[in-house]
Amino acid sequence: MYAIILAGGSGSRLWPLSRELYPKQLLKINTDKSLLEMTYLRLLKMIDEKNILSITNTKHFGDVKTQLSSIAHNPILLSEPAQKNTAPAISVSVKYLLDKGKDDTVLVVPSDHIIKDDKCFADAVYNAQKLAEEGYIVTFGIKPQGPETGYGYIKSSKKLKDFGLKVDEFKEKPDLKTAQKYVKSGNYYWNAGIFMFKASVFMEALKQHAKDIYDTLQEFDFTKNDNIEFTKFDKMPAISVDYAIMEKAKNIVNVPLDCGWSDLGSWDAIYEINKKDKDGNVKIGTTQVQECKNSFVYSSNRLVAGVGLEDIILVETSDAILACKRDKTQDVKKVFDKLKEIKDETHLVHTTVYRPWGYYTVLNQGKGYLTKMICVSAHGQLSLQSHNFRSEHWVVLSGTARVTLDNKNYILKPGSSIDIPVKVKHSLGNPYEEELKIIEVQKGDKLVEEDIIRYKDIYGRVKA
């Protein structure tokens, strides 16, 4: 058995905690593992790591690789050069497996779901594998816990084999009245976006129902390298696998799943899975609530206090605060989309960004300049890099810095400073036990994180 983890995402529904450059699957929400890490660990109970393939987009590649490398010795990771939805992502991953000679059953899972009962999930997967080996394309339908309007539905009424149901049709996200009707009938399941099939069977389905994707795939040859070329990948339509294949193919079967599943697709879903106090409140971080009921209060930095709140979501980060009614959390995406439209940076990235070597916090930004506080953990090391558009000036606040600049090494103590010219190779390291903190002042016409050319990196962020 092989597995494909879909590790893309836009970070829109759990804003302001998730951002476009740090989406939901990378978050650690009241746990010591991210959703991506928990997904990978769940699969490791069933599948060898050499048979687990993850695919993400280019802008998340470094963070995804860093997290997976903390679990696996050599995680297999493909990088999409553009976001094209699930059909192209799954299709190019299947082509990769086939080019490597792997025409086996393939389990496809999103990276940002939570499953409470791993054994129940594994049992359903093994049952689905039997159906996949017979030539079926399996979708996993979640037994509804209530009339949810945020999910698509699968209608399945007729039993097929001992553990599968024939799929009658797929339904779009319904309104509340329709969702209540679906749940009452007992013939509808939530569409979890989890699938299983034999690689060659899926490829044949593409040939029949999504020939534009199938034809483009023939231009890829993963026997030579693992790169997904932009000019080829960009030819594919941006379409979900549900529209491209699942709603058209005749060999679709539903394996019901009842294992404590949630896609954590809204702040209300986060509220539902967390432990509540006697008044039904969920409190995470430094919070103080008085006379509040059935509310979710989250603090990432500062004290957040609430008085007289009921059925409220309140989320604080260093640069944004969200407050909304619990029944309006699906509309958070509208806020995210508006911020993106007006080019507000709070949709894109946090002021504090975590990296494998530590973190940085943006202190101030204006035309032609940007100031950061950089904290490097003990024995942390930034990559050997250069910048095409900016110069930098570093001042050590605390700890001791080892700086490599143009093939020369410097040791800097608190109060010392150094200039990093444009296009000069440089690196910052902390080989000591004490945490290192520096102030970085960037100057230039283009001050973006993408202006980093890496040459060496101990965290594997340089492609071979």
Secondary structure, 3 states (H helix, E strand, C coil): CEEEEECCCCCCCCCCCCECCECHHHCCCCCCCCHHHHHHHHHHCCCCHHHEEEEEEHHHHHHHHHHHHCCCCCCEEEEECCCCCHHHHHHHHHHHHHHCCCCCEEEEEECCCEECCHHHHHHHHHHHHHHHHCCCEEEEEECCCCCCCCCCEEEEEEEECCCEEEEEEEECCCCHHHHHHHHHHCCEEEEEEEEEEEHHHHHHHHHHHCHHHHHHHCCCCCCCCCCCCHHHHCCCCCCCHHHHHHCCCCCEEEEEECCCEECCCCHHHHHHHCCCCCCCCEEECCEEEECCECCEEEECCCCEEEECCECEEEEECCCCEEEEEHHHHHHHHHHHHHHHHCCCHHHCCCCEEEECCEEEEEEEEECCEEEEEEEECCCCECCEEECCCEEEEEEEEECCEEEEECCEEEEECCCCEEEECCCCCEEEECCCCCCEEEEEEEEECCCCCCCCEEEECCCCCCCC
